[in-house]
């Protein structure tokens, strides 16, 4: 059974308030992009709000109301299927977005394009949404909506998250053909593609790590650096060279980009002749190790034997 951990841990009330304001600003930026640039352009680009813009043509509800209804339904489905993965931040931003949209509907109901150019509206929409999404992702949050749809497709149809987002976005973009002209469909698809590239970078690109395989004559020195300086894990394998048939130990570790740069600098300075291969890793699952007093005592002993 999933354990529901709704709220994140804050060290103080001030930290909580600061985080709420931060997410509100990011969500406000996304709402501005949706209402003032995507909606006037008659396009539908990779979001639940985009689907709401399309459905507004056949349902007697506003974009804000439709977005709220669909977000609540998706949140319920998300909790039922994924449990604690959908916590406080997802609820907060998913509800706040349609609230901002509703405020815009009241303040500026006519909602005429600022640019009078659908293509420029799409570019401005993608730019603002990318900025708002980047703020949320840096805070380990998202605007919900289509992210939940992508996770559902990933779980039950085994489609990669990036592709799942693209599939959902393309379906929404193509739905504009029933209510708008061909130009709107093309702009929706173009916007979906560009938006997908940006989201891939901010959502999935953040998880990319490097798998580094090292064969070195200074195996203990390199291993200690990985364990104690980078505070990362490593695995040792026996590797036999086909030319000289000598057996050596190969060190394999998974590191982040900053750790990778430090590791490469260390190898260049301490063993430039080391044989190194590097692979890209998009996702890993593991239980983080904790480094306490025993760890540091062991480090001293290891360094004494180098």
MARMAR-999561 format. One record per residue (C-alpha): x, z, y. Coordinates in steps of 0.02 Angstrom, whole numbers, plus 32768, in hexadecimal, padded with zeros to 4 digits. Each point is the difference from the previous one (the first is absolute). Layout:
SITE | xx | zz | yy
SITE | X | Z | Y .
...
END
This chain:
SITE | xx | zz | yy
SITE | 8000 | 8000 | 8000 .
SITE | 8040 | 7FD2 | 80AD .
SITE | 8026 | 808E | 8077 .
SITE | 7FBA | 7FE0 | 80AC .
SITE | 807A | 802C | 8087 .
SITE | 7F9D | 7FCF | 8099 .
SITE | 8068 | 8040 | 8091 .
SITE | 80BB | 7FE9 | 801C .
SITE | 806D | 8099 | 801E .
SITE | 8025 | 8025 | 80B7 .
SITE | 8078 | 8088 | 8038 .
SITE | 7F9E | 8025 | 809E .
SITE | 7F5F | 7FD9 | 805C .
SITE | 8064 | 7FA2 | 8081 .
SITE | 804B | 7F8F | 7F7B .
SITE | 7F53 | 7FDD | 7FBB .
SITE | 7FBA | 7FD5 | 80AC .
SITE | 8095 | 7F91 | 8026 .
SITE | 7FE8 | 7FA1 | 7F5D .
SITE | 7F45 | 7FEA | 8020 .
SITE | 8023 | 7FB9 | 80AD .
SITE | 8088 | 7F8E | 7FBB .
SITE | 7F8B | 7FB8 | 7F7B .
SITE | 7F74 | 7FF1 | 8081 .
SITE | 806F | 7F98 | 8073 .
SITE | 8033 | 7F8D | 7F71 .
SITE | 7F4B | 7FEC | 7FC8 .
SITE | 7FCA | 7FDF | 80B4 .
SITE | 807D | 7F71 | 800A .
SITE | 7FBA | 7FB5 | 7F5F .
SITE | 7F4E | 8012 | 8043 .
SITE | 8031 | 7FA6 | 80A1 .
SITE | 8048 | 7F72 | 7F99 .
SITE | 7F62 | 7FF1 | 7F96 .
SITE | 7F80 | 8009 | 808B .
SITE | 8054 | 7FA6 | 808F .
SITE | 8062 | 7F7A | 7FA3 .
SITE | 7FC3 | 7FE2 | 7F4E .
SITE | 7F46 | 800C | 8023 .
SITE | 7FFD | 7F89 | 8097 .
SITE | 8069 | 7F80 | 7F9F .
SITE | 7F7A | 7FF3 | 7F77 .
SITE | 8084 | 8020 | 7F7B .
SITE | 800A | 807A | 7F6F .
SITE | 80B0 | 803D | 7FD9 .
SITE | 802B | 8074 | 7F70 .
SITE | 7F99 | 809B | 8025 .
SITE | 7F5B | 8055 | 7FE1 .
SITE | 7FDC | 7FE9 | 80B9 .
SITE | 8016 | 7F44 | 7FE6 .
SITE | 7F7D | 8003 | 7F76 .
SITE | 7F8F | 8063 | 8075 .
SITE | 8012 | 7F76 | 8084 .
SITE | 7FC6 | 7F81 | 7F7F .
SITE | 7F71 | 806D | 7FBF .
SITE | 7FC2 | 8020 | 80B1 .
SITE | 7FBB | 7F4F | 7FFA .
SITE | 7F85 | 802B | 7F76 .
SITE | 7FEB | 80BE | 800B .
SITE | 7FA8 | 8053 | 8095 .
SITE | 808E | 807A | 801C .
SITE | 8096 | 8000 | 8075 .
SITE | 80B5 | 7FE9 | 7FCB .
SITE | 8021 | 80BA | 801B .
SITE | 7F6C | 8033 | 7F94 .
SITE | 802D | 7F88 | 7F74 .
SITE | 80B6 | 8036 | 8005 .
SITE | 7FCE | 80B6 | 7FF4 .
SITE | 7F8B | 7FE1 | 7F6D .
SITE | 8080 | 7F99 | 7F9E .
SITE | 808E | 807A | 8024 .
SITE | 7F99 | 8094 | 7FC4 .
SITE | 7FD0 | 7FA2 | 7F61 .
SITE | 80B5 | 7FD0 | 7FE0 .
SITE | 803A | 80B3 | 801F .
SITE | 7F84 | 8041 | 7F80 .
SITE | 803B | 7F7D | 7F83 .
SITE | 80B5 | 8029 | 802A .
SITE | 7FE8 | 80B9 | 7FDF .
SITE | 7FA3 | 7FDD | 7F5E .
SITE | 8087 | 7F8C | 7FBE .
SITE | 80A2 | 8042 | 804B .
SITE | 7FDD | 80B4 | 8032 .
SITE | 8086 | 8052 | 806A .
SITE | 8050 | 7F5A | 8034 .
SITE | 7F77 | 7FF5 | 8083 .
SITE | 8014 | 8099 | 806C .
SITE | 7FDC | 803F | 80AD .
SITE | 805D | 7F79 | 8060 .
SITE | 7FA3 | 7F72 | 7FAA .
SITE | 7F59 | 8053 | 8023 .
SITE | 802E | 8022 | 80B5 .
SITE | 8037 | 7F50 | 802B .
SITE | 7F76 | 7FAB | 7F9B .
SITE | 7F7B | 8060 | 8060 .
SITE | 8058 | 7FF8 | 80A9 .
SITE | 8010 | 7F42 | 8001 .
SITE | 7F43 | 7FDA | 8001 .
SITE | 7FE9 | 808D | 807F .
SITE | 8075 | 7FA6 | 8078 .
SITE | 7FA9 | 7F5A | 7FDB .
SITE | 7F59 | 804F | 802A .
SITE | 8043 | 803F | 80A6 .
SITE | 803B | 7F50 | 802A .
SITE | 7F55 | 7FBA | 7FD2 .
SITE | 7FAE | 8076 | 807C .
SITE | 807F | 7FEA | 808C .
SITE | 8014 | 7F42 | 7FF1 .
SITE | 7F6E | 7FBA | 7F9C .
SITE | 8019 | 7F4B | 8039 .
SITE | 80B2 | 7FFC | 7FB8 .
SITE | 803A | 7F59 | 8048 .
SITE | 80AF | 7FC6 | 7FD2 .
SITE | 8086 | 802F | 807C .
SITE | 8063 | 7F62 | 7FDA .
SITE | 7F79 | 7F7D | 7FDD .
SITE | 8074 | 7FC2 | 7F77 .
SITE | 7FD9 | 802F | 7F49 .
SITE | 80B2 | 7FDA | 7FC8 .
SITE | 8049 | 8073 | 8084 .
SITE | 7F80 | 8085 | 7FD2 .
SITE | 803A | 7FF8 | 7F4B .
SITE | 80B7 | 8012 | 8032 .
SITE | 7FD8 | 8095 | 806E .
SITE | 7F96 | 804D | 7F77 .
SITE | 808A | 7FF4 | 7F7E .
SITE | 8081 | 8044 | 807C .
SITE | 7F97 | 8098 | 802F .
SITE | 7FC8 | 8024 | 7F4E .
SITE | 80B3 | 7FF5 | 7FC4 .
SITE | 8037 | 807D | 8084 .
SITE | 7F71 | 8077 | 7FD9 .
SITE | 801C | 7FF1 | 7F44 .
SITE | 80BA | 8020 | 8017 .
SITE | 7FD8 | 80A2 | 805C .
SITE | 7F8C | 8038 | 7F74 .
SITE | 8077 | 7FD0 | 7F74 .
SITE | 808D | 805F | 8054 .
SITE | 7F8D | 8098 | 7FF9 .
SITE | 7FD9 | 7FE2 | 7F48 .
SITE | 7F4F | 7FCA | 802E .
SITE | 7F98 | 7F61 | 8002 .
SITE | 7F5C | 7FC3 | 8047 .
SITE | 7FB2 | 8001 | 7F51 .
SITE | 7F81 | 7F78 | 7FDB .
SITE | 8054 | 7F6B | 7FAF .
SITE | 808E | 806E | 7FC0 .
SITE | 7F82 | 8051 | 7F8A .
SITE | 7FC1 | 7F56 | 7FC6 .
SITE | 80B3 | 7FCC | 7FDC .
SITE | 801F | 809D | 7F99 .
SITE | 7F62 | 7FDF | 7F9B .
SITE | 8037 | 7F4E | 7FDB .
SITE | 80AC | 8042 | 7FD3 .
SITE | 7FBB | 8082 | 7F88 .
SITE | 7F7E | 7F99 | 7FA4 .
SITE | 8041 | 7F4D | 800F .
SITE | 80B9 | 802E | 8004 .
SITE | 801F | 7F9A | 809D .
SITE | 8095 | 8035 | 8069 .
SITE | 7FCC | 805E | 809D .
SITE | 8043 | 7F7B | 8076 .
SITE | 7FA6 | 7F75 | 7FA2 .
SITE | 7F62 | 8069 | 7FF4 .
SITE | 7FFE | 8015 | 80BD .
SITE | 8017 | 7F45 | 8014 .
SITE | 7F75 | 7FD6 | 7F84 .
SITE | 7F85 | 8073 | 8058 .
SITE | 8035 | 7FBD | 80AA .
SITE | 7FEC | 7F49 | 7FCA .
SITE | 7F51 | 8021 | 7FBC .
SITE | 7FCC | 8050 | 80A5 .
SITE | 8050 | 7F74 | 8065 .
SITE | 7FA8 | 7F78 | 7F9B .
SITE | 7F58 | 8055 | 801A .
SITE | 8003 | 7FCA | 80B6 .
SITE | 7FD7 | 7F4E | 7FC9 .
SITE | 7F4A | 8035 | 7FEB .
SITE | 7FEC | 8035 | 80B6 .
SITE | 8088 | 7FAD | 8068 .
SITE | 805A | 7F59 | 8009 .
SITE | 8097 | 7FC0 | 7F9F .
SITE | 8076 | 8035 | 808B .
SITE | 7FCB | 80B6 | 7FE7 .
SITE | 8024 | 7FF4 | 7F46 .
SITE | 80AD | 7FB6 | 801E .
SITE | 802A | 8084 | 8084 .
SITE | 7FC0 | 8089 | 7F8C .
SITE | 806E | 7FC3 | 7F72 .
SITE | 8097 | 7FEC | 8073 .
SITE | 7FE5 | 80AE | 8048 .
SITE | 7FEB | 8048 | 7F51 .
SITE | 80A5 | 7FB2 | 7FC9 .
SITE | 8062 | 8040 | 8096 .
SITE | 7FAE | 80AA | 7FF5 .
SITE | 802C | 8008 | 7F47 .
SITE | 80B7 | 7FE1 | 8025 .
SITE | 8002 | 808D | 807D .
SITE | 7FA2 | 8078 | 7F8F .
SITE | 8075 | 7FD6 | 7F70 .
SITE | 8090 | 8037 | 806E .
SITE | 7FB2 | 80A1 | 803F .
SITE | 7FA1 | 8038 | 7F64 .
SITE | 805F | 7FBF | 7F6B .
SITE | 80A8 | 7FDC | 8051 .
SITE | 8016 | 80BA | 8025 .
SITE | 8007 | 8024 | 7F46 .
SITE | 8089 | 7F81 | 7FD9 .
SITE | 809D | 804F | 7FB9 .
SITE | 809F | 7FC0 | 7FB1 .
SITE | 803B | 8014 | 7F4D .
SITE | 80BD | 8007 | 8007 .
SITE | 8069 | 7FEA | 7F62 .
SITE | 80B6 | 8034 | 8010 .
SITE | 8095 | 7FF0 | 7F8A .
SITE | 8094 | 805B | 8049 .
SITE | 80A3 | 8053 | 7FCA .
SITE | 7FD0 | 8092 | 8071 .
SITE | 7F60 | 8026 | 7FA4 .
SITE | 7FFF | 80BC | 8020 .
SITE | 8024 | 7FEC | 80BA .
SITE | 7F73 | 7F82 | 8016 .
SITE | 7F88 | 8066 | 7F95 .
SITE | 8021 | 809D | 8068 .
SITE | 7FE2 | 7FA0 | 80A1 .
SITE | 7F58 | 7FC1 | 7FC0 .
SITE | 7FCA | 80AB | 7FBF .
SITE | 8041 | 8073 | 8088 .
SITE | 8012 | 7F9A | 809F .
SITE | 7F6C | 7F8B | 7FED .
SITE | 7FA3 | 8085 | 7F9A .
SITE | 7FBF | 7F75 | 7F93 .
SITE | 7FF6 | 7FEC | 7F44 .
SITE | 8065 | 7F8E | 7F90 .
SITE | 8005 | 7FC5 | 7F4B .
SITE | 809C | 7FD9 | 7F99 .
SITE | 8008 | 7F73 | 7F81 .
SITE | 808E | 7FC4 | 7F93 .
SITE | 8030 | 7F4D | 8028 .
SITE | 807C | 7F97 | 7F9B .
SITE | 805C | 7F72 | 8056 .
SITE | 7FF6 | 7F5C | 7FA0 .
SITE | 80B0 | 7FCB | 8035 .
SITE | 8069 | 809B | 7FD9 .
SITE | 7F7F | 805A | 7F92 .
SITE | 8022 | 80A1 | 805E .
SITE | 7F73 | 807E | 800E .
SITE | 7FDA | 8048 | 80AA .
SITE | 7F75 | 8067 | 804A .
SITE | 7F87 | 7FA8 | 8075 .
SITE | 7FAC | 8069 | 8086 .
SITE | 7F4F | 7FCC | 802E .
SITE | 7FA3 | 804D | 8092 .
SITE | 7F66 | 7FDC | 806B .
SITE | 801E | 8017 | 80BA .
SITE | 7FA9 | 7FE2 | 80A6 .
SITE | 8045 | 7F87 | 8080 .
SITE | 805F | 8086 | 8064 .
SITE | 8044 | 804B | 7F5D .
SITE | 8033 | 7F52 | 7FC6 .
SITE | 8064 | 7FE4 | 809F .
SITE | 8058 | 80A7 | 7FEB .
SITE | 8025 | 7FDB | 7F4A .
SITE | 8049 | 7F55 | 8026 .
SITE | 806D | 8049 | 808A .
SITE | 803E | 8088 | 7F89 .
SITE | 802B | 7F81 | 7F79 .
SITE | 8059 | 7F8F | 807B .
SITE | 806B | 8091 | 803C .
SITE | 8022 | 8052 | 7F58 .
SITE | 7FF9 | 7F77 | 7F7D .
SITE | 7FF6 | 7F4F | 8049 .
SITE | 8021 | 7FB7 | 7F53 .
SITE | 7F61 | 804C | 7FB6 .
SITE | 7F88 | 7F85 | 7FAD .
SITE | 7F55 | 8012 | 8053 .
SITE | 7F5A | 7FA8 | 7FE3 .
SITE | 7F66 | 8021 | 8069 .
SITE | 7F47 | 7FE2 | 7FDB .
SITE | 7F65 | 8017 | 806A .
SITE | 7F82 | 8081 | 7FC3 .
SITE | 7F52 | 7FFF | 804D .
SITE | 7FBF | 80A2 | 7FB3 .
SITE | 803D | 8095 | 7F9D .
SITE | 7FA8 | 8098 | 7FB7 .
SITE | 805E | 80A1 | 7FDF .
SITE | 8002 | 80BB | 801B .
SITE | 8079 | 802B | 808E .
SITE | 808C | 8078 | 7FD3 .
SITE | 8021 | 809B | 8067 .
SITE | 80B0 | 8030 | 8031 .
SITE | 801A | 80BC | 800B .
SITE | 8091 | 8079 | 7FF6 .
SITE | 802B | 7FD1 | 7F4C .
SITE | 800D | 7F4B | 8037 .
SITE | 8082 | 8029 | 8086 .
SITE | 8063 | 806F | 7F8A .
SITE | 8005 | 7F72 | 7F82 .
SITE | 803B | 7F8A | 808A .
SITE | 8093 | 8071 | 8025 .
SITE | 8030 | 8001 | 7F49 .
SITE | 7FEE | 7F42 | 7FF2 .
SITE | 8069 | 7FE2 | 809D .
SITE | 8086 | 8072 | 7FBA .
SITE | 800D | 7F92 | 7F66 .
SITE | 8005 | 7F57 | 8059 .
END
